[in-house]
Amino acid sequence: MKTNIGLLLTKRAQICPNREAIVEFERDRRFSFSELNARANRVANALLDKGIRPGDRVASLLKNSVEFVETYFAVAKIGAVMVPVNWRLVAAEIAYILQDSGAKAVVYDSDFDAAVTALHSGEHGELAVAQWIRRENGDAGTPDWALDYEALTAASPVTEPPIGAWDDDNLFIMYTSGTTGRPKGAVHSHEGMLWSQLTSMSTSDMRDGDRWLLALPMFHVGCLSPTSLLVHRGGAGVIMRELDLGAMFRCIAQEKVTIFMAVPALLQFMLMMPEREQYDMSSVRWIATGAAPVPVSLLHEFDALGVRIFQAYGLTESCGPGTLLLPEDAEAKVGSCGRPQMHTDIKIVDSAGNTIPMGSDQPGELLVGGRHLMKEYWNNPKATAETIRDGWLHTGDICTWDSEGFVTICDRMKDMIISGGENIYPAELENVLAACPEVQEAAVIGVPSQKWGETPLAIIVPTPGTSPTTESLKAYCKQNLAGYKVPQLFELVDSLPRNPSGKLLKPQLRERFPGPAPF
């Protein structure tokens, strides 16, 4: 049987047409699988009518919504390629993704009118975008150079569109920041997503009719993959447009949520909310988490609530799956990210590429294998060749594994900072800071944060004759970076440590500024 992810929705609508498929909590919008499939078909036929063809890239600048979900399945059906864009990015950052992907259409929320208007005007360079499709989320009108999403789709038929892609054809390109400061587009296929779903379903406790709270941004693989998985498994997606803890508790109670995903920082925030005791969380069976190990004390507190914690390690490049620490192993193996998931292989290698056996204390690089790996980095054969070698994804993460096969991450070769579940790459921040008139040199490291896990610290050598402040440097960064990337901590120094060849010695900076952050 050939695989097209869009056809999963068609099939699910045939099997249980009247079962609830999607709920948009804030607006109380509810659609059955039959209704969701019809809406996806309208989007698909509208895109075909506007000239979108198999292989064309369709970018989405949408917050979590029914429209995001139906656009994803519509694009999959007709064989176009979804490019989910992080809506936290500024216009210049979005422009690079649209240019690199060669997106022919952009579906966007009116929340982002200002950024999209700047993009359309050419302020950030020429784009290949032929169709701007605006989803109204307010009272302002759609500009004459854009199409109204509701009007466009309402005028399109609900008939099944011709299927335009199968198996190894491209399904989506998800951009993830790289150490050079330029994001790289991880290309995933229909078959790769299918194996990602099969891996997740067969390793964790997924059940028919589960209700998964989709509160993390859908432009992340950690939310896009469950969105797709729920259709495959016959569960309902309960969407929150943006994460708000008070609304989250109400949503869990009212919608009888059984599963959701959260970073450890969010789990901690949940327990700190006094109003949580007002809401019934008894429907929640388990929570998936990642980005950092969960402390034993936190595990105990959720266990007292009858909630199990599945701790996952995964990557955008692996379409999610990597390793999983099951609840029954969590206390004995605290700090570990578990064993490889079903349909996923791992190995750990030394600097010469030799496999390190289980039970060795020797750290090495974690490699991931499986049919759910990305195909390539879009338009970047050099980075692809560096990352995927002999069928193995080189993660850049240094780890050990014990005699029972449990993996523990020790460090990151690429210096990536994970702050509140978001990946932040120091090189990107350093490139921005280097262009600031008040900055002669800049280095960024991660320091521990009780609230966020890690937070970026920018170490600045001021330009002679200037007196930069935390406020002035933050203001500059906010103009050029998404808000979650902006450093909150700055240190001014006379010089940065370098070796004789000029290479920056970040280990010395980490020793000098060990943290923790005061928040």
C-alpha angles and dihedrals in degrees: 000000000000119000128234115158092211090059089061087072091048090051094045090051088055094048100046108004096167099046115110110260106173138015125190099205103198093051098031092232112161131185133180121223089260091052094044091050091050090050091049090051091053090053091046094051091045091053091048090050090054093054103265110149137182110296095021114129118238114193121207122206094179135134118228106299146128086264091060091052096046092045091052093053092041092053090047093052096053093044097247119135123248118222107192107202123208101242090204090073122100120244095264091054092047090049091059092054092048091048095046094046093042089226112198096192136027123202108196144173118243085237085081098048094123095052094043092048089054090048093048092050092058092243090138099037138286118313133196092222111133098171128044109189115191125202109206116231099164143014102288116107128245112260118245092250092058135066123234109242097213095046092045096050095039089060093052126089124254093224118122110268122228109275110246106184141039142186110326095019115117117273105173143349115218117192119221125180118255135208091258090063093248117106119241124217113232107208117213129186133216091253091047091055090047091055090046089056094045089050094051094044094050097046103042133048101271117163137185110270097018116159112221120196107225100200102135115083114281091222086075119083087229089069102026092056095053089046088059093038093057092060090049093049098037098246130136125251114219106201128208112190091212132002114263118161097213092049090043093061091047090049094050092050098043098041097039092233113199102184139020141161125238139162115242092254089060091050089054092048090051093057092047092057107100093200092062089088089065092066133069111240095168093112092065109101101174145350126216116216139176145158094077140018117273115238117242091240090058091048089053093050093052092043087057087057090052093250123132122211122220110195114206136189117199145135140224086242092057093048086244110303123104119120133346132203108209119218093247090060099039100096097041092046100037111168092028124112091212136235129319115285124242112288089017126107127196138185135176120223136188125233090278093053095253116145114250111219123235113267094035119126090214113114121223143159118292115235122193127203134184144106091272094069121117117265095226146312108280112255091350113101093161094057090042092054091049094049104038115046125166090346094307125118110224103215099190088228119128115218147150131223128208131224091273093054099255112149124217121191112225105176143337121252091205096053091237116171119216109203117177089338094307120119112233121184117207094213092062092052091045091053091053094046092048089064093054111108090224094054126081096171135359138191126182126204133169120248127191117269124188089208102042105020089238135010130192120256115198115208109202135197102200122228108255111267094024132101108202119193132200088254095051093046092047090050091053093048092049089060092055108028139053110263096250090057096053110109114240093193127061132178124190117216136173094235143351121244114252136171123239091274091054098254114150112247103218094171087067090051091051090052092049095044106032095155141174102208115239090241 
